[in-house]
Amino acid sequence: MATPKQKITLNASRDIPFNKLMLSQSNVRRIKRGETIEDLAASIARRGLLQSLNVRPVLDGEGNETGMFEVPAGGRRYRALELLVKQKRMIKTEPVPCVVSDAHSAVPIEEDSLAENFQREDLHPLDMFRAFQTLHDQGASHEEIAARFFVSATFVQQRLRLAKVSRKLHEVYEKEGMQLEQLMAFTVTDDHARQEEVWEALENSWSKEPHQIRRMLTETTVRVSDRRALFVGVGAYVAAGGVVLRDLFEADNGGWLQDPALLDRLVRDRLKSIADAIAAEGWKWIVVDADLPYGHNHGLRALGGTPVDLTDAERAEREALRAEYDRLEAKYGEADELPDDVDQRLGQIETALEAFESRPMNYDRAEIARAGVFISIDRDGDLVVDRGHVRPEDEAMQAVDGDSAEPATENDDSRHDPLVSRAIITIGAQAFEPEEDDGDTIKPLPERLVIELTGYRTLALRNAVAENQHVAITALLHRLVLDTFGQRSATGCVEAFVRHVHLPWQDVGLKDSPAAKAVDERHEAWKSVIPLDDDETLWAWLDSLDEASRHTLLAHCVSYGINALFERPNPYGSGVSQHGLEQRLREADRLSHATGLDMVDAGWRPTVDNYLGRVTKSRILEAVREGAGEQAAQLIDHLKKGDMAKEAERLLADSGWLPEPLRLIDHDAPPAQPGEGEEPDLPEFLAGDDEDDSAAADEVAAHAVAAE
């Protein structure tokens, strides 16, 4: 049998003492790329030499081998071995596995060096993730794996998290169907079904950016920075079995709480516990809500209390803190930047001094028996307890016995009197149900939403009128002239009045709007200086005010009568008439023009909560087309309604777009008059609304009747 002809001869391998090796000047790798020789030396010390050196015999001038070998490929490994010899961790005669090329080969030595580096293929990232996972499954900790491969523990944690993403998404990534940044975004949750659901929704989309993937994966979660989470504490939430989602690849500000229902239960339970403790003080009623609406205490009389006196020890502590604060201020007052410890200490002293200013109050026990308390949470997650508010219907209550006239403090043990009636505790002052409508046509806006939007306008217009004395006085004179020379009837000694207009429905963000804060701050400032206890004193005080102060106060009072709310006209006499509504909206536009009110400048922005999540998909797309352009609308027209609303909020954030109820209307054109037997026309954005909103109109009418 014939012997097959040998086609390829492989280079021989042999062990060569390290001191017989030398670096070749023909090595093509000249530029360092960040890999350290120290790390490679440590790896060789742990695992041994995993890859042989490529060498060629060194020839003398006559072409004979000298017994030395040069290394054209494997220079980093050679330097690592050299370092181990210098560190005396390896003897210089240690045999080194080498592949020996023919010294007389026709292949240039530089080609050997280039081929080894050029033809090398890097490990696929997915293989790295899975290999790290295998080592972890074998018992190696994050820190141990990091030490073995000279990376950070965070790097290992990130790769392990990537290894736990759904296998289906791994396959998409392996086939280059998604980028690594997109795969990273899926690591915010371990729910494979949800990961796959989100990818199915986005894979054929024009927009599948990592931030959109993260947003969709966390849309049913609650930020750790949410006031409820800050109030309860993440530790208590986790102890109750809650899960916190974290993004190891992006700054997540603490992550997301995955179980909003559990969080709400913890908030409710803690607030209820606090309310039970406060109820023992003897209050008639307690209203508890994590987010009390704007104006919740309007129409209620605030009790006047006196702060509890400081003890001698507390006075001494307060003086010591003030002295320390003054000393630090004097020492570092001219410094460009305070040392961290000094800055922290000054903050601690300020907090402690503020606590001394917020002393418990003494209240008359007879007043406590007919007054109530509001309990809520502020934006920073701190508890807010607002004691001492009397409802009008409770003003006539009398003390039961002579002892009830004695003052009681917030911390008085006498409040535990078993004869004191148990407070009525109401949890959840107000709830909102979002309107859901996924129709493809542009349907009218829900009436409740229009009322809420015009509530924003009413409050902003109040603030605008209060800040423009000329317009406020003109508006008041307009009313007075009509009362004096027109046919309007009124009751009372002076036939002019301002009736405080309450907002029956309101968006949860209304009380945090710039207009609400400005109105409240102005009101509290005046309230603190106006002598309301005695009518004669009040008259004398008003009479002595300078003209500028009188104008400012007048503008503020007039502003509380502003009503720019839309209400469905009631032809049966209860509520506003069609003519009255038209006049109200026309005058609201006139005031808006006169004050220069712009709802964008007043702080209104379209959000999921206040508009986009409450209208149809067609309305959302219409808004994006108007505010951001047709191309922006096309980016989101394939999304589900919830996702579309969130993306629309981002696209419209700085666009200056406003919905119809917040835009100024040109009333120059005469309104169309209804024919005989026809109902009056409603605004185009509301006409033809569904019967659900008729029920809403009935509720508004009920509010109006109650207000009367």
MIPA-688890 format. One line per field, with one value per residue (C-alpha): residue in three letters; x, y, z. Coordinates in pm, whole numbers, plus 50000, padded with zeros to 5 digits. Layout:
N
type [ALA  ...]
X [X  ...]
Y [Y  ...]
Z [Z  ...]
END
This chain:
708
type [MET  ALA  THR  PRO  LYS  GLN  LYS  ILE  THR  LEU  ASN  ALA  SER  ARG  ASP  ILE  PRO  PHE  ASN  LYS  LEU  MET  LEU  SER  GLN  SER  ASN  VAL  ARG  ARG  ILE  LYS  ARG  GLY  GLU  THR  ILE  GLU  ASP  LEU  ALA  ALA  SER  ILE  ALA  ARG  ARG  GLY  LEU  LEU  GLN  SER  LEU  ASN  VAL  ARG  PRO  VAL  LEU  ASP  GLY  GLU  GLY  ASN  GLU  THR  GLY  MET  PHE  GLU  VAL  PRO  ALA  GLY  GLY  ARG  ARG  TYR  ARG  ALA  LEU  GLU  LEU  LEU  VAL  LYS  GLN  LYS  ARG  MET  ILE  LYS  THR  GLU  PRO  VAL  PRO  CYS  VAL  VAL  SER  ASP  ALA  HIS  SER  ALA  VAL  PRO  ILE  GLU  GLU  ASP  SER  LEU  ALA  GLU  ASN  PHE  GLN  ARG  GLU  ASP  LEU  HIS  PRO  LEU  ASP  MET  PHE  ARG  ALA  PHE  GLN  THR  LEU  HIS  ASP  GLN  GLY  ALA  SER  HIS  GLU  GLU  ILE  ALA  ALA  ARG  PHE  PHE  VAL  SER  ALA  THR  PHE  VAL  GLN  GLN  ARG  LEU  ARG  LEU  ALA  LYS  VAL  SER  ARG  LYS  LEU  HIS  GLU  VAL  TYR  GLU  LYS  GLU  GLY  MET  GLN  LEU  GLU  GLN  LEU  MET  ALA  PHE  THR  VAL  THR  ASP  ASP  HIS  ALA  ARG  GLN  GLU  GLU  VAL  TRP  GLU  ALA  LEU  GLU  ASN  SER  TRP  SER  LYS  GLU  PRO  HIS  GLN  ILE  ARG  ARG  MET  LEU  THR  GLU  THR  THR  VAL  ARG  VAL  SER  ASP  ARG  ARG  ALA  LEU  PHE  VAL  GLY  VAL  GLY  ALA  TYR  VAL  ALA  ALA  GLY  GLY  VAL  VAL  LEU  ARG  ASP  LEU  PHE  GLU  ALA  ASP  ASN  GLY  GLY  TRP  LEU  GLN  ASP  PRO  ALA  LEU  LEU  ASP  ARG  LEU  VAL  ARG  ASP  ARG  LEU  LYS  SER  ILE  ALA  ASP  ALA  ILE  ALA  ALA  GLU  GLY  TRP  LYS  TRP  ILE  VAL  VAL  ASP  ALA  ASP  LEU  PRO  TYR  GLY  HIS  ASN  HIS  GLY  LEU  ARG  ALA  LEU  GLY  GLY  THR  PRO  VAL  ASP  LEU  THR  ASP  ALA  GLU  ARG  ALA  GLU  ARG  GLU  ALA  LEU  ARG  ALA  GLU  TYR  ASP  ARG  LEU  GLU  ALA  LYS  TYR  GLY  GLU  ALA  ASP  GLU  LEU  PRO  ASP  ASP  VAL  ASP  GLN  ARG  LEU  GLY  GLN  ILE  GLU  THR  ALA  LEU  GLU  ALA  PHE  GLU  SER  ARG  PRO  MET  ASN  TYR  ASP  ARG  ALA  GLU  ILE  ALA  ARG  ALA  GLY  VAL  PHE  ILE  SER  ILE  ASP  ARG  ASP  GLY  ASP  LEU  VAL  VAL  ASP  ARG  GLY  HIS  VAL  ARG  PRO  GLU  ASP  GLU  ALA  MET  GLN  ALA  VAL  ASP  GLY  ASP  SER  ALA  GLU  PRO  ALA  THR  GLU  ASN  ASP  ASP  SER  ARG  HIS  ASP  PRO  LEU  VAL  SER  ARG  ALA  ILE  ILE  THR  ILE  GLY  ALA  GLN  ALA  PHE  GLU  PRO  GLU  GLU  ASP  ASP  GLY  ASP  THR  ILE  LYS  PRO  LEU  PRO  GLU  ARG  LEU  VAL  ILE  GLU  LEU  THR  GLY  TYR  ARG  THR  LEU  ALA  LEU  ARG  ASN  ALA  VAL  ALA  GLU  ASN  GLN  HIS  VAL  ALA  ILE  THR  ALA  LEU  LEU  HIS  ARG  LEU  VAL  LEU  ASP  THR  PHE  GLY  GLN  ARG  SER  ALA  THR  GLY  CYS  VAL  GLU  ALA  PHE  VAL  ARG  HIS  VAL  HIS  LEU  PRO  TRP  GLN  ASP  VAL  GLY  LEU  LYS  ASP  SER  PRO  ALA  ALA  LYS  ALA  VAL  ASP  GLU  ARG  HIS  GLU  ALA  TRP  LYS  SER  VAL  ILE  PRO  LEU  ASP  ASP  ASP  GLU  THR  LEU  TRP  ALA  TRP  LEU  ASP  SER  LEU  ASP  GLU  ALA  SER  ARG  HIS  THR  LEU  LEU  ALA  HIS  CYS  VAL  SER  TYR  GLY  ILE  ASN  ALA  LEU  PHE  GLU  ARG  PRO  ASN  PRO  TYR  GLY  SER  GLY  VAL  SER  GLN  HIS  GLY  LEU  GLU  GLN  ARG  LEU  ARG  GLU  ALA  ASP  ARG  LEU  SER  HIS  ALA  THR  GLY  LEU  ASP  MET  VAL  ASP  ALA  GLY  TRP  ARG  PRO  THR  VAL  ASP  ASN  TYR  LEU  GLY  ARG  VAL  THR  LYS  SER  ARG  ILE  LEU  GLU  ALA  VAL  ARG  GLU  GLY  ALA  GLY  GLU  GLN  ALA  ALA  GLN  LEU  ILE  ASP  HIS  LEU  LYS  LYS  GLY  ASP  MET  ALA  LYS  GLU  ALA  GLU  ARG  LEU  LEU  ALA  ASP  SER  GLY  TRP  LEU  PRO  GLU  PRO  LEU  ARG  LEU  ILE  ASP  HIS  ASP  ALA  PRO  PRO  ALA  GLN  PRO  GLY  GLU  GLY  GLU  GLU  PRO  ASP  LEU  PRO  GLU  PHE  LEU  ALA  GLY  ASP  ASP  GLU  ASP  ASP  SER  ALA  ALA  ALA  ASP  GLU  VAL  ALA  ALA  HIS  ALA  VAL  ALA  ALA  GLU]
X [50000  50141  50222  50017  50219  50281  50137  50197  50477  50397  50657  50811  50758  51016  51096  51371  51530  51415  51774  51816  51533  51551  51301  51305  51338  51098  50792  50524  50356  50517  50228  50103  49723  49671  49734  49973  50261  50205  49855  49975  50261  50012  49792  50088  50183  49827  49755  50090  50175  49856  50002  50348  50596  50675  51056  51325  51689  51943  52214  52570  52742  52806  52445  52499  52266  52403  52183  51981  51626  51448  51074  50891  50540  50463  50654  50409  50433  50813  50811  50575  50811  51103  50920  50862  51237  51320  51074  51253  50927  51074  51431  51600  51662  51291  51192  50945  50710  50797  50695  51016  51003  51268  51550  51579  51203  51092  50827  50963  50994  50782  50500  50501  50452  50181  49989  49964  49822  49618  49443  49347  48970  48849  48611  48245  48104  47827  48087  48250  47919  47846  48198  48176  47841  47994  48272  48015  47804  48114  48133  48358  48243  48232  48550  48734  48647  48749  49085  49152  49099  49221  48894  48664  48393  48139  48257  48195  47851  47753  47857  47679  47364  47396  47430  47088  46899  46646  46803  46582  46739  47085  47011  46902  47223  47436  47284  47351  46981  47049  47345  47520  47377  47026  47101  47234  46903  46716  46914  46697  46460  46502  46154  46231  45868  45858  46195  46069  45738  45915  46148  45856  45693  46007  46198  46019  46008  46211  46292  46425  46683  46817  46641  46308  46369  46449  46141  45908  46060  46010  45678  45486  45748  45808  46130  46323  46311  45929  45785  45617  45941  46127  45854  45849  46219  46363  46478  46121  45998  46260  46193  45827  45924  45954  46203  46423  46530  46876  47051  47418  47501  47339  47291  46951  46938  46870  46661  46293  46051  45884  45572  45375  45080  45304  45453  45107  45002  45312  45246  44881  44965  45226  45001  44715  44940  45041  44677  44577  44842  44733  44366  44442  44496  44119  44067  43722  43843  44163  44210  44499  44632  44983  44903  44643  44490  44549  44311  44224  44204  44018  43717  43845  43942  44295  44327  44558  44794  45093  45426  45524  45791  46148  46301  46618  46817  46667  46742  47103  47133  46986  47228  47522  47422  47386  47728  47888  47719  47841  48193  48208  48060  48321  48605  48499  48274  48525  48640  48570  48459  48373  48545  48307  48297  48226  47955  47795  47810  47652  47369  47319  47308  47056  46830  46852  46772  46476  46344  46348  46140  45885  45773  45458  45159  44918  44554  44235  44077  43732  43875  44050  43717  43570  43880  44072  44410  44550  44825  45022  45369  45570  45779  46085  45900  45875  45565  45344  45099  44883  44680  44401  44141  43773  43502  43219  42957  43156  43188  42873  42995  43018  43246  43095  43235  43426  43759  43746  43848  44192  44469  44617  44944  45035  45229  44995  44917  44569  44476  44429  44102  43867  43573  43714  43531  43736  43841  43688  43983  43945  44221  44244  44104  44075  44123  44153  44062  44230  44011  44095  44004  44201  43985  44150  43946  43991  43717  43616  43809  43653  43464  43643  43979  43861  43755  44095  44280  44073  44145  44510  44409  44189  44472  44727  44488  44427  44802  44833  44554  44699  45033  44876  44712  44587  44400  44267  44128  43984  43813  43669  43552  43394  43197  43106  42989  42767  42626  42566  42435  42322  42040  42233  42094  42302  42261  42435  42522  42769  42658  43000  43171  43434  43328  43606  43574  43671  43798  43577  43826  44197  44507  44743  45020  44812  44914  45284  45242  45425  45092  44963  45282  45280  44913  44964  45281  45112  44802  45000  45211  44899  44725  45015  44978  44603  44420  44117  44001  43817  43619  43692  44062  44060  43887  44140  44428  44300  44240  44599  44760  44963  44822  45066  44979  44606  44637  44840  44589  44296  44452  44506  44145  44002  44211  44029  43709  43862  43674  43794  43650  43458  43129  42862  42566  42253  41929  41724  41860  42108  42466  42587  42377  42504  42513  42689  42952  43019  43055  43287  43520  43515  43609  43877  44034  44014  44192  44450  44523  44533  44774  44986  44917  45089  45019  45361  45531  45298  45458  45207  45361  45175  45237  45093  44899  44756  44666  44838  44730  44372  44298  44281  44583  44464  44462  44816  44941  44763  44939  45281  45223  45132  45410  45699  45618  45500  45829  45810  45453  45564  45824  45551  45242  45301  45324  45059  44873  45065  45403  45285  45178  45515  45712  45481  45552  45925  45876  45648  45843  45994  45767  45535  45231  44898  44564  44261  44117  44438  44471  44337  44022  43932  43589  43564  43350  42987  42893  42649  42300  42113  41789  41455  41441  41814  42068  42340  42666  42955  43320  43455  43702  43413  43114  42954  43121  43015  42761  43032  43107  42740  42775  43081  42876  42617  42896  43020  42666  42643  42964  42820  42496  42691  42905  42595]
Y [50000  50338  50589  50915  51212  51452  51793  51997  51977  52135  52312  52103  52189  52159  52292  52553  52700  53056  53190  53064  53290  53651  53903  53943  54288  54166  54156  54372  54465  54797  54987  54907  54885  54895  54529  54509  54263  54231  54090  53844  53733  53674  53473  53255  53202  53078  52876  52811  52908  52834  52923  52832  53089  53103  53104  53075  52969  53254  53203  53329  53505  53174  53057  52815  52789  52957  52775  53092  53148  53473  53527  53703  53606  53601  53907  53984  53628  53652  53977  53821  53523  53763  53947  53618  53546  53894  53834  53500  53316  53120  53002  53134  52784  52687  52500  52704  52532  52667  52607  52623  52753  52666  52920  52896  52920  53115  53281  53610  53618  53937  53742  53493  53781  53948  53626  53534  53875  53939  53603  53594  53625  53786  53599  53679  53878  53623  53350  53564  53616  53245  53153  53392  53235  52887  52992  53154  52837  52645  52854  53146  53480  53806  53920  53593  53599  53964  53886  53596  53808  54142  54330  54499  54317  54549  54435  54074  54155  54327  54027  53786  53997  53986  53607  53590  53768  53553  53288  53411  53754  53594  53426  53759  53922  53631  53672  54049  54128  54372  54566  54513  54839  54710  54379  54574  54758  54429  54355  54586  54291  53914  53848  53667  53676  54055  54092  53893  54081  54417  54301  54167  54509  54692  54465  54596  54953  55244  55338  55074  55272  55138  55417  55313  54947  55048  55268  54993  54740  54975  55139  54950  55016  55303  55504  55482  55864  55857  56025  55700  55505  55774  55775  55397  55334  55082  54866  54825  54752  54480  54335  54301  54092  54368  54349  54639  54648  54789  54893  54800  54980  55320  55560  55456  55676  55378  55170  55089  54919  54637  54600  54929  54755  54643  54992  55153  54907  54989  55362  55321  55106  55350  55652  55467  55389  55755  55863  55625  55779  56135  56043  55989  56366  56413  56554  56518  56405  56311  56307  56091  56090  56051  56327  56577  56790  57160  57368  57082  57326  57607  57731  57591  57801  57741  57718  57960  57779  57871  57687  57471  57643  57520  57354  57495  57210  57278  57650  57574  57332  57589  57860  57621  57533  57900  57978  57688  57798  58157  58033  57819  58099  58344  58100  57983  58267  58400  58059  57985  57635  57482  57159  56864  56801  57170  57187  56874  57007  57339  57147  56942  57256  57423  57116  57108  57481  57444  57170  57416  57658  57386  57328  57134  57364  57415  57415  57477  57138  57264  57364  57027  56849  57018  57047  56806  56710  56656  56393  56361  56320  56599  56573  56465  56178  56353  56322  56633  56665  56979  57009  57243  57303  57364  57296  57553  57299  57234  57598  57585  57294  57379  57243  56948  57031  57304  57121  57115  57479  57394  57398  57069  57016  56778  56572  56615  56286  56420  56369  55999  56082  55782  56023  56193  56082  55875  56073  55983  55886  55917  55754  55861  56207  56180  55922  55955  55699  55757  55752  55469  55503  55332  55441  55524  55839  56171  56168  56460  56522  56376  56647  56571  56622  56958  57064  56965  57149  57463  57425  57483  57785  57921  57901  58048  58328  58404  58440  58656  58891  58916  59020  59285  59550  59754  59461  59350  59694  59727  59389  59493  59830  59647  59436  59736  59942  59659  59616  59990  60085  59750  59510  59260  59192  59112  59074  59246  59603  59656  59507  59378  59063  58805  58445  58192  57946  57589  57338  57025  56811  56861  56686  56557  56788  57106  57183  57169  57405  57741  57928  57729  57793  58165  58205  58018  58206  58541  58439  58322  58638  58859  58631  58662  59043  59106  59155  58931  58896  59230  59404  59759  59683  59538  59851  60079  59865  59869  60242  60303  60100  60286  60295  60039  59788  59852  59785  59470  59335  59429  59244  58938  58936  58987  58698  58453  58516  58412  58121  57999  57649  57482  57329  57164  57407  57292  57399  57317  57601  57422  57522  57752  57845  57838  58218  58225  57975  58170  58492  58325  58185  58510  58713  58457  58505  58882  58862  58628  58873  59165  58995  58836  58490  58207  57861  57740  58021  57938  57595  57363  57077  56782  56465  56116  56201  56540  56481  56221  55916  56043  56078  55852  55745  55970  56268  56180  56162  56488  56657  56526  56634  56985  57015  56809  56747  56462  56274  56258  56128  55851  55738  55644  55564  55187  55183  55075  55359  55354  55353  55611  55846  55819  55881  56171  56328  56320  56457  56742  56837  57158  57209  57471  57271  57328  57140  57331  57418  57599  57802  58154  58166  58447  58565  58841  58622  58607  58261  58051  58058  57727  57679  57646  57327  57262  57223  57492  57399  57281  57360  57146  56968  56845  56818  56475  56341  56000  55937  55858  56226  56304  56132  56345  56653  56548  56519  56868  56999  56836  57013  57342  57294  57203  57515  57731]
Z [50000  49898  50170  50138  50033  50324  50236  50553  50807  51143  51348  51621  51989  52262  52610  52608  52924  52975  52981  52621  52499  52386  52246  51869  51719  51449  51680  51515  51844  51933  52095  52442  52471  52845  52929  53222  53236  53613  53563  53301  53529  53813  53577  53469  53832  53905  53590  53428  53069  52871  52530  52398  52270  51900  51854  51584  51631  51635  51369  51371  51084  50909  50937  51224  51524  51838  52089  52155  52033  51952  52026  51739  51868  52240  52358  52642  52770  52755  52958  53212  53252  53280  53563  53746  53724  53862  54145  54212  54168  53875  53810  53498  53364  53388  53067  52862  52610  52265  51904  51701  51345  51084  51095  50716  50650  50344  50560  50702  51080  51090  50927  51217  51462  51253  51189  51560  51650  51337  51313  51680  51745  52064  52293  52227  52522  52569  52618  52886  53067  53068  53177  53473  53560  53551  53790  54018  54015  54117  54433  54339  54478  54282  54453  54385  54015  53996  54158  53923  53610  53746  53705  53956  54148  53985  53642  53745  53891  53569  53356  53588  53559  53179  53198  53369  53091  52902  52676  52391  52418  52438  52106  51954  52079  51952  51606  51625  51650  51934  52068  52399  52539  52469  52642  52941  52967  53020  53336  53550  53603  53636  53495  53169  53055  53095  52921  52622  52617  52601  52324  52120  52150  52039  51800  51490  51615  51485  51839  52073  52262  52597  52791  52639  52732  53091  53111  52987  53227  53523  53429  53700  53967  54210  54228  54554  54552  54564  54875  54981  54961  55154  55420  55474  55409  55166  55457  55586  55233  55179  55526  55428  55126  54866  54580  54468  54103  54038  53720  53743  53419  53474  53765  53901  54214  54435  54198  54178  54417  54226  54442  54456  54627  54914  54940  54955  55226  55432  55391  55487  55790  55918  55867  56039  56335  56361  56333  56613  56839  56756  56805  57174  57204  57182  56831  56675  56334  56153  55774  55654  55299  55162  54914  55039  54760  54719  54931  55169  55463  55284  55477  55806  56107  56235  56612  56784  57017  57225  57204  57502  57710  57689  57992  58144  57988  57645  57669  57761  57470  57227  57343  57314  56958  56862  57010  56821  56497  56540  56618  56303  56092  56220  56152  55805  55691  55435  55311  54943  55031  55368  55478  55452  55828  55902  55637  55779  56136  56037  55875  56192  56405  56172  56190  56569  56599  56363  56592  56882  56673  56590  56946  57041  57085  57376  57266  57459  57530  57433  57095  57054  57103  56793  56579  56360  56220  55871  55835  55512  55360  55200  54883  55081  55247  55584  55799  55809  56098  56074  56397  56490  56215  56288  56032  56005  56118  56438  56542  56759  56975  57345  57613  57802  58145  58321  58304  57924  57915  58051  57792  57672  57491  57210  57462  57763  57939  58023  57658  57735  57914  57856  57839  57529  57212  56969  56663  56328  56109  55732  55525  55164  55111  54736  54463  54086  53822  53484  53179  52938  52573  52298  52007  51675  51608  51782  52044  52264  52585  52902  53089  53415  53242  53102  53452  53591  53312  53364  53736  53647  53445  53725  53977  53737  53648  54017  54061  53750  53864  54215  54069  53843  54060  53766  53614  53955  54035  53685  53726  54062  53926  53633  53877  54094  53797  53676  54027  54064  53723  53582  53663  53878  54225  54531  54907  55194  55284  54999  54671  54573  54690  54609  54663  54709  54420  54517  54261  54269  54077  54053  53929  54199  54077  54108  54467  54373  54075  54082  54088  54388  54582  54497  54597  54925  55018  54948  55144  55446  55443  55458  55706  55950  55974  55930  56267  56211  56572  56597  56323  56445  56471  56120  55980  56145  56021  55662  55682  55789  55510  55251  54899  54759  55032  54985  54613  54669  54924  54701  54407  54624  54749  54399  54271  54498  54306  53974  53816  53476  53522  53244  53363  53155  53134  53314  53137  53448  53658  53889  53819  53542  53238  52881  52877  53213  53095  52776  52974  53227  52960  52761  53069  53162  52820  52861  53197  53046  52767  53011  53254  52982  53125  52941  53083  52968  53162  53454  53474  53301  53103  52946  53148  53159  53474  53383  53015  52796  52997  53007  52633  52330  52125  51844  52080  52192  51834  51749  52041  51934  51573  51688  51944  51804  51437  51217  51234  51613  51592  51355  51609  51858  51650  51680  52062  52307  52472  52802  52629  52376  52655  52832  52513  52424  52764  52683  52330  52442  52757  52616  52315  52467  52349  52528  52501  52377  52721  52815  52496  52454  52241  52003  52114  51854  51629  51751  51888  51690  51839  51883  51693  51863  52070  52026  52304  52321  52147  52361  52281  51996  52222  52442  52210  52187  52501  52628  52900  53156  53156  53205  53538  53598  53520  53776  54034  53949  53981  54322  54423  54301  54496  54808  54766  54741]
END
